[in-house]
Amino acid sequence: MPREARRAVATLATILPAEVGDLMDHTPESAYAHLRDTHPALFSSPRGDGAIDIMRWPMTEGQVLHRDEERMVLEDPVVLPDGQHHRRLRIVPARPEPSVAVLAFLDGQVGLVDRFRHATRTWQWEIVRGAGAGAAGVGVGDAQNAARQVKDLLGANASDVIGLGRVHPDPAILAEVVMLYAARIDRVGELGHGTGIRRARVVAFAEAEQMAVTGQITDAVTIASLFRARQAGLGEEGSAS
């Protein structure tokens, strides 16, 4: 095996789940096979015509291109509805718990944070958002995690936490679910600057909606949260009560 290939395999072995160590040889293909066997729901297809099916060994095998504590990058061998064979990339959360996003209300207004996002290399006005409850500790529910994110990122206490449903931010490549919440906060305190947040802003609900209309807000999760909150009547009430 060439030196570069051995180095790639060794690197992958350090980021795969511990249970793989005794069973697999840590190649991208064997890691994929182990994931497929232990988490079949990630590879299921709905019934009916038109679904993109994932091919199985021995016809072909996919690869785990990367895994860390937050996500996995998979390369799936697929069969398109017209019969063509392709390979598609997919980013899958490493934790089973969904991430959360919180539309925070302060005295009837909406709290936004100006947060730098590495993927787009831009600053984004968005609502508070954080990793799944598994990162917060055993036995922490999604609503509790939402309150914790508000505390960690806005330095505020959250009350009257209301569920606004869930969204898939980009189902074309992300197998991620985000649980949406609204909550009342008591203040905007010390920001979570280590997470890329440089400032916070409190605006009227209608102004936040206008920021989405004019393109000042482009984050899909924030836009969806504003829409869901409006449909729930929170925009008219001006509070999360």
ChimeraX attribute file (.defattr): number of C-alpha atoms within 10 A of each C-alpha:
attribute: neighborCount
match mode: 1-to-1
recipient: residues
	/A:1	6
	/A:2	6
	/A:3	8
	/A:4	9
	/A:5	11
	/A:6	12
	/A:7	12
	/A:8	14
	/A:9	15
	/A:10	14
	/A:11	14
	/A:12	19
	/A:13	21
	/A:14	13
	/A:15	14
	/A:16	19
	/A:17	14
	/A:18	10
	/A:19	9
	/A:20	15
	/A:21	13
	/A:22	8
	/A:23	11
	/A:24	14
	/A:25	14
	/A:26	23
	/A:27	20
	/A:28	21
	/A:29	18
	/A:30	18
	/A:31	24
	/A:32	20
	/A:33	19
	/A:34	17
	/A:35	17
	/A:36	16
	/A:37	12
	/A:38	10
	/A:39	11
	/A:40	10
	/A:41	9
	/A:42	12
	/A:43	14
	/A:44	11
	/A:45	11
	/A:46	9
	/A:47	7
	/A:48	6
	/A:49	7
	/A:50	10
	/A:51	12
	/A:52	15
	/A:53	18
	/A:54	20
	/A:55	18
	/A:56	15
	/A:57	9
	/A:58	6
	/A:59	7
	/A:60	12
	/A:61	18
	/A:62	24
	/A:63	20
	/A:64	24
	/A:65	19
	/A:66	17
	/A:67	20
	/A:68	14
	/A:69	12
	/A:70	12
	/A:71	16
	/A:72	20
	/A:73	19
	/A:74	21
	/A:75	21
	/A:76	22
	/A:77	21
	/A:78	20
	/A:79	17
	/A:80	15
	/A:81	12
	/A:82	8
	/A:83	10
	/A:84	8
	/A:85	15
	/A:86	13
	/A:87	16
	/A:88	15
	/A:89	17
	/A:90	17
	/A:91	19
	/A:92	19
	/A:93	21
	/A:94	16
	/A:95	16
	/A:96	12
	/A:97	18
	/A:98	17
	/A:99	23
	/A:100	24
	/A:101	28
	/A:102	32
	/A:103	27
	/A:104	31
	/A:105	27
	/A:106	20
	/A:107	15
	/A:108	21
	/A:109	21
	/A:110	27
	/A:111	25
	/A:112	24
	/A:113	23
	/A:114	17
	/A:115	21
	/A:116	16
	/A:117	13
	/A:118	9
	/A:119	6
	/A:120	8
	/A:121	8
	/A:122	10
	/A:123	15
	/A:124	18
	/A:125	23
	/A:126	25
	/A:127	24
	/A:128	26
	/A:129	22
	/A:130	21
	/A:131	19
	/A:132	25
	/A:133	24
	/A:134	17
	/A:135	15
	/A:136	16
	/A:137	10
	/A:138	8
	/A:139	9
	/A:140	15
	/A:141	14
	/A:142	22
	/A:143	21
	/A:144	14
	/A:145	23
	/A:146	32
	/A:147	25
	/A:148	20
	/A:149	25
	/A:150	27
	/A:151	20
	/A:152	19
	/A:153	23
	/A:154	26
	/A:155	18
	/A:156	21
	/A:157	18
	/A:158	24
	/A:159	16
	/A:160	14
	/A:161	20
	/A:162	18
	/A:163	17
	/A:164	21
	/A:165	12
	/A:166	19
	/A:167	16
	/A:168	14
	/A:169	17
	/A:170	12
	/A:171	12
	/A:172	11
	/A:173	14
	/A:174	16
	/A:175	16
	/A:176	20
	/A:177	20
	/A:178	20
	/A:179	24
	/A:180	27
	/A:181	27
	/A:182	29
	/A:183	24
	/A:184	27
	/A:185	26
	/A:186	14
	/A:187	16
	/A:188	19
	/A:189	14
	/A:190	14
	/A:191	20
	/A:192	19
	/A:193	13
	/A:194	8
	/A:195	13
	/A:196	16
	/A:197	20
	/A:198	14
	/A:199	15
	/A:200	20
	/A:201	12
	/A:202	18
	/A:203	17
	/A:204	17
	/A:205	23
	/A:206	16
	/A:207	13
	/A:208	22
	/A:209	19
	/A:210	13
	/A:211	16
	/A:212	20
	/A:213	12
	/A:214	9
	/A:215	9
	/A:216	14
	/A:217	19
	/A:218	15
	/A:219	15
	/A:220	15
	/A:221	24
	/A:222	25
	/A:223	19
	/A:224	18
	/A:225	23
	/A:226	25
	/A:227	16
	/A:228	20
	/A:229	23
	/A:230	17
	/A:231	12
	/A:232	13
	/A:233	13
	/A:234	19
	/A:235	21
	/A:236	13
	/A:237	12
	/A:238	18
	/A:239	21
	/A:240	26
	/A:241	14
